[in-house]
């Protein structure tokens, strides 16, 4: 019983670590990501994984706002 409780606490803690983010673009698009987009200073692009798990990039000049959901 004690092991089950520990496993439930660990699973809950891990589930709380990942947050959804929404990238709002200048042209009105709303892009949902599973993790926080990272700005690559060399290329000036936000790098992220889309909702389907594909790696994507968008120019920082096209991003209006990045919001945590």
N, CA, C and O of each residue as an XYZ file, in Angstrom:
276
protein
N       0.825     -1.196      0.000
C       0.000      0.000      0.000
C       0.868      1.259      0.000
O       0.552      2.243     -0.668
N       1.960      1.213      0.753
C       2.858      2.363      0.830
C       3.507      2.646     -0.535
O       3.688      3.801     -0.921
N       3.853      1.569     -1.254
C       4.469      1.731     -2.574
C       3.497      2.365     -3.571
O       3.894      3.170     -4.413
N       2.243      1.996     -3.466
C       1.221      2.567     -4.338
C       1.071      4.060     -4.095
O       0.945      4.839     -5.041
N       1.085      4.459     -2.834
C       0.970      5.875     -2.484
C       2.159      6.667     -3.025
O       1.993      7.762     -3.561
N       3.349      6.108     -2.880
C       4.551      6.778     -3.388
C       4.491      6.905     -4.908
O       4.850      7.946     -5.458
N       4.042      5.857     -5.586
C       3.931      5.891     -7.045
C       2.920      6.946     -7.490
O       3.163      7.656     -8.466
N       1.806      7.060     -6.797
C       0.796      8.074     -7.136
C       1.324      9.487     -6.932
O       1.064     10.370     -7.749
N       2.059      9.704     -5.858
C       2.632     11.034     -5.596
C       3.642     11.390     -6.688
O       3.651     12.520     -7.176
N       4.488     10.439     -7.071
C       5.486     10.688     -8.123
C       4.821     10.974     -9.468
O       5.241     11.877    -10.192
N       3.797     10.214     -9.796
C       3.097     10.420    -11.064
C       2.421     11.783    -11.101
O       2.435     12.455    -12.133
N       1.840     12.189    -10.005
C       1.194     13.505     -9.932
C       2.219     14.617    -10.067
O       1.973     15.607    -10.755
N       3.361     14.464     -9.420
C       4.412     15.482     -9.509
C       4.946     15.612    -10.925
O       5.179     16.724    -11.399
N       5.142     14.487    -11.608
C       5.641     14.532    -12.988
C       4.618     15.132    -13.935
O       4.984     15.857    -14.860
N       3.363     14.846    -13.723
C       2.325     15.391    -14.593
C       2.218     16.899    -14.437
O       1.860     17.596    -15.386
N       2.519     17.402    -13.269
C       2.446     18.841    -13.029
C       3.627     19.606    -13.585
O       3.572     20.833    -13.660
N       4.688     18.934    -13.976
C       5.889     19.610    -14.460
C       5.737     20.161    -15.873
O       6.320     21.197    -16.193
N       4.986     19.507    -16.699
C       4.862     19.988    -18.066
C       3.643     20.897    -18.186
O       2.573     20.606    -17.652
N       3.828     21.977    -18.885
C       2.748     22.942    -19.084
C       2.534     23.178    -20.562
O       3.460     23.051    -21.363
N       1.322     23.519    -20.917
C       1.026     23.901    -22.291
C       1.310     25.390    -22.448
O       1.088     26.179    -21.530
N       1.797     25.753    -23.605
C       2.040     27.150    -23.940
C       1.304     27.474    -25.224
O       1.085     26.608    -26.071
N       0.932     28.719    -25.353
C       0.287     29.199    -26.572
C       1.143     30.321    -27.135
O       1.476     31.281    -26.441
N       1.492     30.179    -28.410
C       2.235     31.227    -29.113
C       1.223     32.004    -29.932
O       0.542     31.443    -30.790
N       1.128     33.297    -29.662
C       0.251     34.184    -30.415
C       1.118     34.923    -31.432
O       2.104     35.563    -31.068
N       0.743     34.831    -32.712
C       1.532     35.474    -33.754
C       0.932     36.822    -34.148
O      -0.211     37.130    -33.811
N       1.711     37.605    -34.856
C       1.258     38.927    -35.295
C       0.079     38.859    -36.257
O      -0.701     39.806    -36.350
N      -0.056     37.738    -36.979
C      -1.167     37.615    -37.930
C      -2.393     36.924    -37.320
O      -3.334     36.595    -38.042
N      -2.394     36.702    -35.999
C      -3.568     36.185    -35.311
C      -3.602     34.690    -35.080
O      -4.568     34.196    -34.498
N      -2.599     33.949    -35.506
C      -2.572     32.510    -35.265
C      -2.323     32.235    -33.787
O      -1.647     33.008    -33.108
N      -2.872     31.133    -33.299
C      -2.629     30.668    -31.936
C      -2.068     29.253    -32.057
O      -2.777     28.341    -32.482
N      -0.803     29.064    -31.689
C      -0.131     27.776    -31.820
C       0.047     27.191    -30.426
O       0.629     27.831    -29.551
N      -0.453     25.971    -30.217
C      -0.338     25.310    -28.923
C       0.887     24.403    -28.908
O       1.118     23.639    -29.845
N       1.673     24.499    -27.827
C       2.853     23.654    -27.654
C       2.766     22.948    -26.309
O       2.109     23.432    -25.387
N       3.432     21.800    -26.199
C       3.435     21.065    -24.938
C       4.501     21.562    -23.976
O       4.368     21.383    -22.766
N       5.546     22.177    -24.486
C       6.633     22.693    -23.656
C       6.894     24.146    -24.002
O       6.433     24.644    -25.029
N       7.636     24.822    -23.137
C       7.932     26.233    -23.359
C       8.829     26.396    -24.591
O       9.874     25.753    -24.684
N       8.428     27.247    -25.529
C       9.269     27.509    -26.700
C      10.583     28.170    -26.278
O      10.612     28.999    -25.368
N      11.659     27.792    -26.951
C      12.975     28.359    -26.623
C      13.408     29.282    -27.757
O      13.296     28.933    -28.932
N      13.898     30.453    -27.395
C      14.396     31.403    -28.385
C      15.855     31.099    -28.674
O      16.685     31.126    -27.765
N      16.176     30.812    -29.920
C      17.552     30.591    -30.355
C      18.131     31.945    -30.747
O      17.738     32.512    -31.767
N      19.061     32.470    -29.950
C      19.586     33.814    -30.234
C      20.378     33.904    -31.535
O      20.455     34.975    -32.136
N      20.966     32.793    -31.975
C      21.755     32.806    -33.218
C      20.875     32.970    -34.449
O      21.210     33.724    -35.362
N      19.751     32.264    -34.473
C      18.886     32.317    -35.653
C      17.718     33.289    -35.484
O      17.080     33.662    -36.469
N      17.429     33.711    -34.227
C      16.291     34.593    -33.992
C      14.955     33.886    -34.165
O      13.950     34.515    -34.496
N      14.948     32.561    -33.938
C      13.744     31.761    -34.116
C      13.334     31.132    -32.784
O      14.179     30.763    -31.969
N      12.007     31.019    -32.578
C      11.493     30.235    -31.462
C      11.413     28.785    -31.931
O      10.834     28.494    -32.978
N      12.000     27.876    -31.148
C      12.005     26.454    -31.450
C      11.047     25.776    -30.467
O      11.102     26.027    -29.263
N      10.163     24.909    -30.994
C       9.190     24.233    -30.138
C       8.693     22.979    -30.827
O       8.939     22.767    -32.015
N       7.985     22.145    -30.065
C       7.300     20.979    -30.630
C       5.820     21.291    -30.688
O       5.241     21.761    -29.708
N       5.206     21.032    -31.827
C       3.774     21.299    -31.959
C       2.957     20.216    -31.253
O       3.519     19.296    -30.659
N       1.654     20.330    -31.321
C       0.756     19.404    -30.620
C       0.912     17.964    -31.109
O       0.551     17.031    -30.391
N       1.440     17.770    -32.307
C       1.642     16.425    -32.855
C       3.064     15.913    -32.626
O       3.420     14.841    -33.115
N       3.878     16.669    -31.888
C       5.224     16.231    -31.545
C       6.289     16.531    -32.582
O       7.418     16.054    -32.462
N       5.948     17.317    -33.603
C       6.922     17.675    -34.645
C       7.679     18.935    -34.225
O       7.089     19.874    -33.689
N       8.989     18.947    -34.472
C       9.814     20.107    -34.164
C       9.510     21.218    -35.166
O       9.525     20.990    -36.376
N       9.235     22.416    -34.663
C       8.874     23.561    -35.495
C       9.724     24.770    -35.108
O      10.333     24.795    -34.039
N       9.757     25.749    -35.969
C      10.456     27.008    -35.693
C       9.638     28.144    -36.290
O       9.024     28.000    -37.347
N       9.642     29.271    -35.595
C       8.931     30.451    -36.071
C       9.808     31.670    -35.754
O      10.386     31.741    -34.669
N       9.916     32.620    -36.676
C      10.745     33.797    -36.414
C      10.221     34.600    -35.219
O       9.015     34.792    -35.064
N      11.137     35.058    -34.392
C      10.759     35.839    -33.213
C      10.026     37.115    -33.608
O       9.204     37.618    -32.841
N      10.311     37.640    -34.786
C       9.634     38.869    -35.244
C       8.165     38.617    -35.556
O       7.377     39.561    -35.615
N       7.785     37.349    -35.757
C       6.393     37.009    -36.031
C       5.595     36.702    -34.765
O       4.376     36.544    -34.819
N       6.289     36.618    -33.618
C       5.630     36.254    -32.358
C       5.215     37.500    -31.600
O       6.022     38.387    -31.319
N       3.934     37.536    -31.278
C       3.394     38.647    -30.499
C       3.537     38.376    -29.000
O       3.913     39.256    -28.226
N       3.224     37.116    -28.607
C       3.243     36.773    -27.185
C       3.347     35.261    -27.009
O       2.833     34.494    -27.824
N       4.024     34.837    -25.928
C       4.061     33.441    -25.522
C       3.415     33.374    -24.150
O       3.878     34.008    -23.202
N       2.331     32.592    -24.049
C       1.566     32.515    -22.799
C       1.554     31.088    -22.275
O       1.435     30.133    -23.042
N       1.678     30.953    -20.955
C       1.518     29.639    -20.332
C       0.030     29.420    -20.101
O      -0.680     30.316    -19.645
N      -0.418     28.249    -20.415
C      -1.840     27.939    -20.270
C      -2.134     27.382    -18.911
O      -3.285     27.063    -18.611
